[in-house]
Amino acid sequence: QVVVEGSIFSGETARASRQSLLAQSRAERRERELQRHREKAAITVTNVLKSFSTRRRLQRTWRHDFDQILASHPKPSPADFLALFRRFLRFYSPPQDTQRLTQLIRLILASLKAPTTHEH
């Protein structure tokens, strides 16, 4: 009868098996780390898209509100210009809001040209 366990080859097999297990463990750990990285990247992309969508929705609302204010107050008082201008700066985007900026500047210029009444 031949005893395999006591032979010189059994130690090499155990070392090879141990090396194989270590390599497999490293590969699994690397795969888990990559999966965590992918999940974190997916969350980041989702957050960026949600933020973009929210900003766009708010800008549409602010533009609508601004247009409504201008429509309902064709000649705002000088005190209202600061509030209007601040509101305008929330959403201003040159390609999209050039006409609104022109309208706001015309209102400001018209108010400066308007005769002022002095009370004594």
N, CA and C atoms as an extended XYZ file, in Angstrom:
360
Properties=species:S:1:pos:R:3:atomname:S:1:resname:S:1:resid:I:1 pbc="F F F"
N         0.819       -1.181        0.000 N   GLN     1
C         0.000        0.000        0.000 CA  GLN     1
C         0.866        1.250        0.000 C   GLN     1
N         0.478        2.247       -0.847 N   VAL     2
C         1.241        3.477       -0.978 CA  VAL     2
C         0.519        4.569       -0.208 C   VAL     2
N         1.246        5.251        0.628 N   VAL     3
C         0.678        6.358        1.404 CA  VAL     3
C         1.015        7.650        0.681 C   VAL     3
N        -0.030        8.319        0.182 N   VAL     4
C         0.152        9.548       -0.585 CA  VAL     4
C         0.345       10.739        0.341 C   VAL     4
N        -0.320       10.713        1.480 N   GLU     5
C        -0.256       11.857        2.384 CA  GLU     5
C         1.151       12.106        2.887 C   GLU     5
N         1.902       11.108        3.048 N   GLY     6
C         3.240       11.251        3.586 CA  GLY     6
C         4.283       11.499        2.522 C   GLY     6
N         3.904       11.551        1.259 N   SER     7
C         4.889       11.717        0.206 CA  SER     7
C         5.354       13.167        0.108 C   SER     7
N         6.386       13.376       -0.619 N   ILE     8
C         6.940       14.726       -0.766 CA  ILE     8
C         6.063       15.605       -1.643 C   ILE     8
N         5.159       15.000       -2.413 N   PHE     9
C         4.296       15.774       -3.298 CA  PHE     9
C         3.113       16.411       -2.580 C   PHE     9
N         2.744       15.890       -1.425 N   SER    10
C         1.566       16.435       -0.744 CA  SER    10
C         1.781       17.860       -0.285 C   SER    10
N         2.968       18.275        0.093 N   GLY    11
C         3.254       19.647        0.513 CA  GLY    11
C         3.146       20.617       -0.639 C   GLY    11
N         3.601       20.208       -1.800 N   GLU    12
C         3.513       21.078       -2.974 CA  GLU    12
C         2.069       21.282       -3.388 C   GLU    12
N         1.263       20.241       -3.286 N   THR    13
C        -0.149       20.335       -3.632 CA  THR    13
C        -0.858       21.286       -2.670 C   THR    13
N        -0.535       21.185       -1.397 N   ALA    14
C        -1.148       22.063       -0.392 CA  ALA    14
C        -0.761       23.524       -0.644 C   ALA    14
N         0.512       23.756       -0.996 N   ARG    15
C         0.964       25.130       -1.287 CA  ARG    15
C         0.268       25.677       -2.528 C   ARG    15
N         0.169       24.844       -3.547 N   ALA    16
C        -0.494       25.272       -4.772 CA  ALA    16
C        -1.964       25.562       -4.502 C   ALA    16
N        -2.589       24.713       -3.695 N   SER    17
C        -3.990       24.907       -3.350 CA  SER    17
C        -4.159       26.201       -2.546 C   SER    17
N        -3.250       26.440       -1.621 N   ARG    18
C        -3.300       27.648       -0.799 CA  ARG    18
C        -3.104       28.886       -1.678 C   ARG    18
N        -2.139       28.858       -2.603 N   GLN    19
C        -1.893       29.967       -3.526 CA  GLN    19
C        -3.113       30.226       -4.399 C   GLN    19
N        -3.747       29.159       -4.838 N   SER    20
C        -4.944       29.280       -5.660 CA  SER    20
C        -6.068       29.943       -4.877 C   SER    20
N        -6.242       29.528       -3.615 N   LEU    21
C        -7.279       30.134       -2.774 CA  LEU    21
C        -6.998       31.621       -2.528 C   LEU    21
N        -5.726       31.955       -2.287 N   LEU    22
C        -5.358       33.355       -2.064 CA  LEU    22
C        -5.606       34.199       -3.320 C   LEU    22
N        -5.243       33.659       -4.474 N   ALA    23
C        -5.459       34.375       -5.724 CA  ALA    23
C        -6.951       34.572       -5.973 C   ALA    23
N        -7.733       33.535       -5.709 N   GLN    24
C        -9.185       33.634       -5.891 CA  GLN    24
C        -9.772       34.658       -4.927 C   GLN    24
N        -9.293       34.654       -3.699 N   SER    25
C        -9.769       35.608       -2.697 CA  SER    25
C        -9.433       37.040       -3.117 C   SER    25
N        -8.207       37.266       -3.633 N   ARG    26
C        -7.820       38.607       -4.105 CA  ARG    26
C        -8.705       39.040       -5.273 C   ARG    26
N        -8.964       38.126       -6.190 N   ALA    27
C        -9.804       38.444       -7.345 CA  ALA    27
C       -11.223       38.800       -6.904 C   ALA    27
N       -11.766       38.062       -5.958 N   GLU    28
C       -13.114       38.357       -5.452 CA  GLU    28
C       -13.149       39.700       -4.741 C   GLU    28
N       -12.111       39.985       -3.969 N   ARG    29
C       -12.030       41.263       -3.255 CA  ARG    29
C       -11.954       42.422       -4.270 C   ARG    29
N       -11.141       42.241       -5.311 N   ARG    30
C       -11.026       43.250       -6.363 CA  ARG    30
C       -12.375       43.466       -7.063 C   ARG    30
N       -13.090       42.379       -7.323 N   GLU    31
C       -14.398       42.477       -7.979 CA  GLU    31
C       -15.402       43.205       -7.081 C   GLU    31
N       -15.378       42.934       -5.773 N   ARG    32
C       -16.278       43.639       -4.842 CA  ARG    32
C       -15.945       45.130       -4.804 C   ARG    32
N       -14.647       45.446       -4.830 N   GLU    33
C       -14.227       46.842       -4.824 CA  GLU    33
C       -14.682       47.540       -6.108 C   GLU    33
N       -14.557       46.878       -7.253 N   LEU    34
C       -15.035       47.448       -8.508 CA  LEU    34
C       -16.547       47.646       -8.485 C   LEU    34
N       -17.251       46.707       -7.907 N   GLN    35
C       -18.713       46.819       -7.823 CA  GLN    35
C       -19.107       48.010       -6.951 C   GLN    35
N       -18.414       48.194       -5.822 N   ARG    36
C       -18.686       49.357       -4.965 CA  ARG    36
C       -18.399       50.656       -5.717 C   ARG    36
N       -17.311       50.655       -6.485 N   HIS    37
C       -16.957       51.839       -7.276 CA  HIS    37
C       -18.038       52.124       -8.323 C   HIS    37
N       -18.533       51.100       -9.002 N   ARG    38
C       -19.602       51.278       -9.998 CA  ARG    38
C       -20.869       51.820       -9.357 C   ARG    38
N       -21.225       51.281       -8.184 N   GLU    39
C       -22.426       51.739       -7.482 CA  GLU    39
C       -22.287       53.198       -7.063 C   GLU    39
N       -21.100       53.565       -6.569 N   LYS    40
C       -20.859       54.950       -6.161 CA  LYS    40
C       -20.940       55.880       -7.375 C   LYS    40
N       -20.384       55.450       -8.508 N   ALA    41
C       -20.448       56.250       -9.728 CA  ALA    41
C       -21.894       56.401      -10.203 C   ALA    41
N       -22.678       55.334      -10.107 N   ALA    42
C       -24.089       55.391      -10.527 CA  ALA    42
C       -24.865       56.364       -9.642 C   ALA    42
N       -24.588       56.360       -8.348 N   ILE    43
C       -25.252       57.285       -7.423 CA  ILE    43
C       -24.865       58.727       -7.762 C   ILE    43
N       -23.589       58.949       -8.058 N   THR    44
C       -23.130       60.291       -8.418 CA  THR    44
C       -23.822       60.782       -9.683 C   THR    44
N       -23.894       59.936      -10.693 N   VAL    45
C       -24.549       60.315      -11.944 CA  VAL    45
C       -26.025       60.624      -11.695 C   VAL    45
N       -26.681       59.790      -10.907 N   THR    46
C       -28.097       60.006      -10.592 CA  THR    46
C       -28.286       61.340       -9.873 C   THR    46
N       -27.422       61.634       -8.913 N   ASN    47
C       -27.532       62.899       -8.177 CA  ASN    47
C       -27.314       64.107       -9.088 C   ASN    47
N       -26.355       64.008       -9.992 N   VAL    48
C       -26.090       65.108      -10.914 CA  VAL    48
C       -27.305       65.340      -11.814 C   VAL    48
N       -27.891       64.255      -12.322 N   LEU    49
C       -29.061       64.391      -13.187 CA  LEU    49
C       -30.262       64.962      -12.441 C   LEU    49
N       -30.468       64.517      -11.203 N   LYS    50
C       -31.572       65.062      -10.404 CA  LYS    50
C       -31.364       66.550      -10.143 C   LYS    50
N       -30.142       66.919       -9.813 N   SER    51
C       -29.824       68.318       -9.547 CA  SER    51
C       -30.053       69.170      -10.801 C   SER    51
N       -29.596       68.683      -11.933 N   PHE    52
C       -29.787       69.389      -13.199 CA  PHE    52
C       -31.268       69.570      -13.492 C   PHE    52
N       -32.022       68.496      -13.317 N   SER    53
C       -33.458       68.544      -13.580 CA  SER    53
C       -34.153       69.533      -12.640 C   SER    53
N       -33.779       69.528      -11.384 N   THR    54
C       -34.363       70.442      -10.405 CA  THR    54
C       -34.044       71.894      -10.750 C   THR    54
N       -32.779       72.157      -11.120 N   ARG    55
C       -32.406       73.529      -11.497 CA  ARG    55
C       -33.193       74.000      -12.711 C   ARG    55
N       -33.345       73.139      -13.700 N   ARG    56
C       -34.103       73.502      -14.898 CA  ARG    56
C       -35.563       73.809      -14.552 C   ARG    56
N       -36.160       72.982      -13.715 N   ARG    57
C       -37.556       73.195      -13.318 CA  ARG    57
C       -37.701       74.513      -12.570 C   ARG    57
N       -36.778       74.790      -11.638 N   LEU    58
C       -36.824       76.054      -10.893 CA  LEU    58
C       -36.637       77.248      -11.824 C   LEU    58
N       -35.725       77.134      -12.770 N   GLN    59
C       -35.501       78.236      -13.699 CA  GLN    59
C       -36.746       78.509      -14.548 C   GLN    59
N       -37.416       77.438      -14.974 N   ARG    60
C       -38.672       77.634      -15.728 CA  ARG    60
C       -39.700       78.360      -14.865 C   ARG    60
N       -39.818       77.949      -13.602 N   THR    61
C       -40.768       78.585      -12.676 CA  THR    61
C       -40.393       80.047      -12.465 C   THR    61
N       -39.116       80.327      -12.247 N   TRP    62
C       -38.675       81.705      -12.021 CA  TRP    62
C       -38.905       82.569      -13.256 C   TRP    62
N       -38.655       82.012      -14.435 N   ARG    63
C       -38.902       82.772      -15.662 CA  ARG    63
C       -40.386       83.101      -15.786 C   ARG    63
N       -41.213       82.114      -15.533 N   HIS    64
C       -42.659       82.317      -15.609 CA  HIS    64
C       -43.092       83.404      -14.617 C   HIS    64
N       -42.625       83.317      -13.376 N   ASP    65
C       -42.968       84.316      -12.359 CA  ASP    65
C       -42.503       85.711      -12.776 C   ASP    65
N       -41.281       85.790      -13.300 N   PHE    66
C       -40.736       87.072      -13.746 CA  PHE    66
C       -41.607       87.671      -14.845 C   PHE    66
N       -41.956       86.831      -15.824 N   ASP    67
C       -42.809       87.300      -16.925 CA  ASP    67
C       -44.169       87.758      -16.416 C   ASP    67
N       -44.732       87.050      -15.443 N   GLN    68
C       -46.024       87.438      -14.879 CA  GLN    68
C       -45.925       88.777      -14.160 C   GLN    68
N       -44.842       88.986      -13.426 N   ILE    69
C       -44.661       90.254      -12.716 CA  ILE    69
C       -44.549       91.405      -13.713 C   ILE    69
N       -43.753       91.199      -14.764 N   LEU    70
C       -43.608       92.260      -15.768 CA  LEU    70
C       -44.926       92.533      -16.482 C   LEU    70
N       -45.693       91.502      -16.748 N   ALA    71
C       -46.975       91.683      -17.430 CA  ALA    71
C       -47.972       92.423      -16.546 C   ALA    71
N       -47.938       92.158      -15.248 N   SER    72
C       -48.910       92.782      -14.356 CA  SER    72
C       -48.459       94.163      -13.858 C   SER    72
N       -47.176       94.479      -14.007 N   HIS    73
C       -46.646       95.790      -13.592 CA  HIS    73
C       -45.839       96.378      -14.747 C   HIS    73
N       -46.479       96.922      -15.750 N   PRO    74
C       -45.737       97.443      -16.899 CA  PRO    74
C       -44.820       98.614      -16.557 C   PRO    74
N       -45.137       99.321      -15.462 N   LYS    75
C       -44.281      100.430      -15.036 CA  LYS    75
C       -43.958      100.274      -13.552 C   LYS    75
N       -43.017       99.396      -13.243 N   PRO    76
C       -42.687       99.183      -11.828 CA  PRO    76
C       -42.033      100.429      -11.223 C   PRO    76
N       -42.187      100.534       -9.938 N   SER    77
C       -41.569      101.662       -9.237 CA  SER    77
C       -40.058      101.421       -9.154 C   SER    77
N       -39.305      102.492       -8.965 N   PRO    78
C       -37.846      102.319       -8.844 CA  PRO    78
C       -37.452      101.345       -7.729 C   PRO    78
N       -38.238      101.313       -6.680 N   ALA    79
C       -37.935      100.390       -5.585 CA  ALA    79
C       -38.111       98.930       -6.016 C   ALA    79
N       -39.034       98.700       -6.954 N   ASP    80
C       -39.283       97.332       -7.423 CA  ASP    80
C       -38.201       96.821       -8.376 C   ASP    80
N       -37.427       97.740       -8.956 N   PHE    81
C       -36.411       97.301       -9.914 CA  PHE    81
C       -35.355       96.399       -9.285 C   PHE    81
N       -34.950       96.723       -8.072 N   LEU    82
C       -33.941       95.893       -7.409 CA  LEU    82
C       -34.467       94.475       -7.205 C   LEU    82
N       -35.697       94.372       -6.743 N   ALA    83
C       -36.297       93.037       -6.544 CA  ALA    83
C       -36.434       92.312       -7.882 C   ALA    83
N       -36.846       93.009       -8.907 N   LEU    84
C       -36.970       92.401      -10.238 CA  LEU    84
C       -35.613       91.933      -10.751 C   LEU    84
N       -34.614       92.785      -10.576 N   PHE    85
C       -33.284       92.443      -11.063 CA  PHE    85
C       -32.715       91.239      -10.317 C   PHE    85
N       -32.901       91.196       -9.012 N   ARG    86
C       -32.448       90.033       -8.223 CA  ARG    86
C       -33.145       88.761       -8.691 C   ARG    86
N       -34.417       88.861       -8.917 N   ARG    87
C       -35.197       87.710       -9.404 CA  ARG    87
C       -34.662       87.265      -10.767 C   ARG    87
N       -34.374       88.249      -11.613 N   PHE    88
C       -33.863       87.962      -12.954 CA  PHE    88
C       -32.515       87.242      -12.897 C   PHE    88
N       -31.653       87.650      -11.982 N   LEU    89
C       -30.318       87.039      -11.887 CA  LEU    89
C       -30.359       85.579      -11.435 C   LEU    89
N       -31.432       85.144      -10.817 N   ARG    90
C       -31.563       83.740      -10.412 CA  ARG    90
C       -31.506       82.787      -11.588 C   ARG    90
N       -32.069       83.201      -12.707 N   PHE    91
C       -32.214       82.277      -13.824 CA  PHE    91
C       -31.508       82.730      -15.089 C   PHE    91
N       -30.910       83.905      -15.090 N   TYR    92
C       -30.378       84.487      -16.313 CA  TYR    92
C       -29.419       83.549      -17.046 C   TYR    92
N       -29.678       83.377      -18.329 N   SER    93
C       -28.820       82.624      -19.234 CA  SER    93
C       -28.814       83.391      -20.551 C   SER    93
N       -27.639       83.879      -20.985 N   PRO    94
C       -27.587       84.771      -22.154 CA  PRO    94
C       -28.359       84.308      -23.393 C   PRO    94
N       -28.213       83.085      -23.845 N   PRO    95
C       -28.936       82.759      -25.080 CA  PRO    95
C       -30.451       82.729      -24.904 C   PRO    95
N       -30.894       82.447      -23.714 N   GLN    96
C       -32.321       82.243      -23.486 CA  GLN    96
C       -33.037       83.506      -23.017 C   GLN    96
N       -32.313       84.387      -22.338 N   ASP    97
C       -32.977       85.500      -21.662 CA  ASP    97
C       -32.581       86.876      -22.185 C   ASP    97
N       -32.061       86.935      -23.386 N   THR    98
C       -31.656       88.221      -23.948 CA  THR    98
C       -32.844       89.170      -24.075 C   THR    98
N       -33.969       88.656      -24.514 N   GLN    99
C       -35.158       89.500      -24.665 CA  GLN    99
C       -35.635       90.012      -23.308 C   GLN    99
N       -35.598       89.176      -22.285 N   ARG   100
C       -36.011       89.615      -20.936 CA  ARG   100
C       -35.059       90.696      -20.418 C   ARG   100
N       -33.757       90.516      -20.651 N   LEU   101
C       -32.778       91.513      -20.220 CA  LEU   101
C       -33.026       92.843      -20.932 C   LEU   101
N       -33.272       92.782      -22.226 N   THR   102
C       -33.566       93.989      -22.995 CA  THR   102
C       -34.810       94.681      -22.449 C   THR   102
N       -35.833       93.906      -22.164 N   GLN   103
C       -37.078       94.464      -21.624 CA  GLN   103
C       -36.826       95.123      -20.269 C   GLN   103
N       -36.039       94.466      -19.429 N   LEU   104
C       -35.739       95.017      -18.102 CA  LEU   104
C       -34.934       96.314      -18.227 C   LEU   104
N       -33.958       96.333      -19.105 N   ILE   105
C       -33.153       97.553      -19.297 CA  ILE   105
C       -34.014       98.693      -19.841 C   ILE   105
N       -34.904       98.379      -20.760 N   ARG   106
C       -35.801       99.419      -21.298 CA  ARG   106
C       -36.694       99.994      -20.208 C   ARG   106
N       -37.179       99.128      -19.326 N   LEU   107
C       -38.010       99.623      -18.214 CA  LEU   107
C       -37.205      100.536      -17.298 C   LEU   107
N       -35.984      100.148      -17.032 N   ILE   108
C       -35.135      100.972      -16.156 CA  ILE   108
C       -34.860      102.320      -16.822 C   ILE   108
N       -34.494      102.293      -18.100 N   LEU   109
C       -34.219      103.543      -18.819 CA  LEU   109
C       -35.463      104.423      -18.900 C   LEU   109
N       -36.602      103.824      -19.129 N   ALA   110
C       -37.849      104.593      -19.200 CA  ALA   110
C       -38.153      105.241      -17.851 C   ALA   110
N       -37.865      104.532      -16.776 N   SER   111
C       -38.134      105.117      -15.456 CA  SER   111
C       -37.173      106.255      -15.157 C   SER   111
N       -35.967      106.208      -15.700 N   LEU   112
C       -35.003      107.294      -15.490 CA  LEU   112
C       -35.375      108.522      -16.304 C   LEU   112
N       -35.976      108.317      -17.474 N   LYS   113
C       -36.375      109.413      -18.339 CA  LYS   113
C       -37.689      110.048      -17.915 C   LYS   113
N       -38.487      109.318      -17.156 N   ALA   114
C       -39.788      109.813      -16.748 CA  ALA   114
C       -39.618      111.036      -15.856 C   ALA   114
N       -40.468      112.030      -16.049 N   PRO   115
C       -40.356      113.234      -15.207 CA  PRO   115
C       -40.662      112.876      -13.762 C   PRO   115
N       -39.875      113.447      -12.908 N   THR   116
C       -40.083      113.209      -11.475 CA  THR   116
C       -40.819      114.392      -10.905 C   THR   116
N       -41.647      114.122       -9.962 N   THR   117
C       -42.396      115.191       -9.310 CA  THR   117
C       -41.753      115.460       -7.962 C   THR   117
N       -41.487      116.697       -7.703 N   HIS   118
C       -40.898      117.078       -6.430 CA  HIS   118
C       -41.974      117.707       -5.567 C   HIS   118
N       -42.089      117.207       -4.387 N   GLU   119
C       -43.087      117.773       -3.457 CA  GLU   119
C       -42.367      118.688       -2.485 C   GLU   119
N       -42.885      119.889       -2.339 N   HIS   120
C       -42.301      120.844       -1.379 CA  HIS   120
C       -43.288      121.231       -0.361 C   HIS   120
